[in-house]
Structures are given as C-alpha cells and as structure tokens.
C-alpha cells in the first residue's frame, strides 16, 4: 500500500469526516499545520485506528476485485463454458459449472488436481471444464499440445487419461517422455507427435490465451466457479463452499 493511501485511511479514521471535507487546499497554512498536528496526536494516542482503517480499505478493495471479476465472467461466459473445444467432464447437465485454467508444470495445479477430482465425484452435480493454459515455458506448451492432439485424434476419454498421466509425470517433458507416456496407454505416439504442431492445436491454445488475457488471468490454476473467479489454489472445502454459494444464488 502507498504512503498516500495509508495516510488517507488514517485521516479518515481519525477524523470521521467524509473525503470531501478533507480539502487541505481550502485551509490556511496555519489551519493545515494544526490539522496535521491533531491527526498525528490522535494516531499516536490510538495507533489501533490505523490498523482498523487499513483493514476496511483492504476489504473494500477485495470486494471491488470480486465484483470486477464477476463482470468479466458474465461478459465472457459463452467462451468460458461453451467454446466447442475444451474437455468437459463431471455431470454435463450439472447445475454449477467449474472451469480450470491449468498448466501441467504448475505445482499448485498438481496439488489441486486430486481435490478437484474429489469435488466433482463427491458432488455429482458439477459440470467441469479444463482449459489448457501453458504459461510456464516450452515444456508446458509441449504437454498441452500433446494433450490437445490426443483429444483430436482419440477423443475425450483418452484425453482425460493423458491429462491425468501428465499431471503426475515427473520426467522432463520432451518427445521421448511423451512417446513413453503414449505407449504406456497403448497409443501410437507417431501420429500424436505429428498432430502437435497442427494449426488446429495452435488455434485452441491461441483462443485460450486470448480469453485469459481478456479476463486478466495471468497465473495457474485459475478457476471460474459459476459466476465467480478464483485466482490460485484453494482447498477442497473452499471449493465446495463456493459451489454451494453459486448453487444457492
């Protein structure tokens, strides 16, 4: 927080005056000096006021961010929930849709993965969508290209198998490790590796990047749960609570 904003919060708390009443330019030099002295003395005597004021200001800013994110979700809802290319799982007719922007090399995505699975299977009425959003370097992009290529060649069920395998893969992601992963799932790696550079794969990644940019998404995981955007990892209990909030309207 900047010093100017911190000072404003302190003055507002100390004087209980609206911001419009704090026009120091309308005061004489003597009035300004007296006012500053009074504020300083008050804060020295009541330092807890500063903490309270900052807390109120932060709460207001957080609510503003939540409201702004809800507006972004509403504006881009069709692209988020029905883009025509992202994998859809869970209950396709669920009353709450959860969307995850994820990266296979993201430690927090890996941490969230089993908890997301527990949310989907434990609830039974959540529609779940995965958005390939590789932002952590070339290996991340290779993994996403591989997963998308598998989906295009072998369909959604095999895509999910590959997604789950990539989420726990400990090896560096390169042509060799991807080939081994494919063979472990009884898939021929050659056509998948060829498809990875196809324009159809690039188009999906470009669309996901454009959507993320429009929504101000810069990190993974980022979730859209109903009408809320959740930036970063949250535990299962928090996800469950948000789904229930959305369900309750």
N, C-alpha and C positions, 0 to 999 in steps of 0.2 A: 504494500500500500504506500502511495506517495505521501510525503510530509504534508503537502497542501490538503489532501483528502483527510488525512488523520487529524490535522488541526481543525478542519471544518467540523468533523464529527465531534471533536472535543468541545468546540464552542457551542454547537447546537445543544449538546447535552448539558453543558454548564449553565446556559442562559435560558433554556426552554423557549427560545424565540424562533419564529419561522425564518427561513433563509433570507427572505426579502427584507427582514428587519436588520440584517447584518451588513448593510451597505456602509462600509467604513469610509468610502469616498465622500459621504454626506456629512461626516463628522469633522470637527476641527481637529488640529493636531493634538491639542490638549485632551479632547474627548477620546480620541483614538488611544492615546497613551493610558488614560485612566481605564478605558475598557479592557485593554490588554492586561493591565496590572490586575484588574478584578478577575479576569479569566484565569490568569496564572495562579493567583492566590487560591481561587476556588479549586483548581485542579490539584494543587499541592496539598490542600486540605482533604480532598476527596478523590484520590487517584483511581478508585474503582469506577468512577464515572467514565473514564476513558475506555476501559475495557468493555463496559456496557455499551457505549456508543459504537465502538468498532464492531461489536457483535451484531448490533442492529443493522449497521451498514452492510456487513457481510451477508446477513440473512436476506436483506433486500436485493443485493446483487445476485445471490444464488437463485432467488425466485425469478428475477429478470431473465437469467440464463435458462431456467426451466421453461419459462413462457416463450422465449425466443426459439428454443429447441422444438417445442410443441408446434409452433408456427411453421418451422422448417419441415417437420414430419408431415403436417397437413398439406403443405404446398407440394411435396414430392411423393405423396402416398402411393400413387399408382406405380411409380418407378421402384419404390421400395418393396411393395408387396406383390406386384404382378408384372415383372419385367420380361417374362417369357423365356428366360434362360437360367435363372438361378434354381438350384436344387430346393425342392420343397418336401419336407418330411413332417413327422408328427401326425396330427389329425388334420387332413386337408380341409375339413369343414369346421375346424376349431373356432371358438368364439373370440380368441385372442391370438394375434399373430406376433411372433417373436422373430426378429431378423438379426443376424450377427454378421458384421463385417470382420473378417478374420484373416490371419496370416499364419501359415504353418510353422514359421520360425519364431513366432511370438510366444514367449514363456507364459504370459498371462492367458493367452488363448488356450494353450495346452492345459493350464491349470483349470480354466473354466470348462473345458470340454466335458469331463465326466459330470460336472454339476449341471451343465445344460442338458445332457442326456437324462439325468435324474429328473430334471424339471419336466421334460417332455413326456417321459414314460410315466412318471408319478402323477402328473395332472390328467393326461388323457384327452384334454380338450384344447390343446395349444397347437396351432399351426406354426411350423418352424422353417425358416428360410436361411440358407447360407449364401453369403456374398464373398466371393474370392476378392481379397483386397491386399495383394502382396506389396508391402512397403518397406520391408527390412532387407532389401538387397537382391542380388541376382539369384541366390538360392531360393528365396521366397517366390520369385517370379517363376522359376523353373517348376517348383512344386505346384503352383496354381495352374500353370499351363498344362502340366501333366494331368491334373485332376479334371480340368475342363475337357481336355482331349479324350480322356476316358469316358466322360459323360456323353460326349458327342458320338463316340464310336459304340459304346457298350450300354449306355442308358443310365438311369438314375440309381438303380440298386447297386450297380458296380461302382458308380461314382462314390456312393456313401461308404462302401468297403475301402476304397482307395483313400478317401478323406480320413477315415478312422486310422488307417495304417500310417498315413503321413503325419498325423497328429502325435504319434508315438515314435516316429522314426528318429533314431539317434545319430545315424550316419550323416555325413555331408551329402547334400542333395546335388547329384550330378547324373549324367547319363547312365553310369554303371549302377548306382544305387537305385535309380528309378527302374531300370531294367530288372534288377533283382526283385524289387517290390512287385512289379507286374507278374513276373514268373511265379512268385510266391502265391499269387492269387489266380494262378492258371490263366494268365493273359499273355498274349503275344506282344512283347514290347515294341517291335518294329513299327507297326502302323501307329501306335500311340506316340512314339517319339517323332515320327514324321508329322503327325497332326498338330503337335505342339506349336509349330511355327505357322500354322494356317491362319489366314486372315480372319476366319470365324472365331478363333480363340482370342486373337488380338482385339477384335471388336467387343467381346464380352468384357475383357479387362479394361478397355478404354471406357466403356459405359459405366462400369463400377467406379473407376477413378473419377469420372465426371460427376457422378451422383454424390460421391463422398465430398468432392470439392464444393459442390453446391450446398451441401449440408454442413460444411465446416468440420468434417470428420478428418482428423489427422493422425489418429492412433488406433491401435487394436488391443483388445477387442472393443468394438463399439456396438451396442445393442439398440435396436428400436423395438420397444415392447408396447404394443398397442399404439397409443399416441405419444409415448414418452421416449426420449433418447437418453441412454445411459452410457456415459463415456468411461470406458475402463472396466476392469474386472470387478464384479460384485459376487458375493457368496450366494449359494443356493437359496437360503432363507430370504435374502433381499429380493432375489428374482421372483420367488413365489409371492412375496408381499406385493410387488409391483404388478404382477399378473392379476392378483385379486383386486387391486385398486382399479385396474383397467376394466376388469370384468364388472365391477360394481358401478362403473361410470363416474 
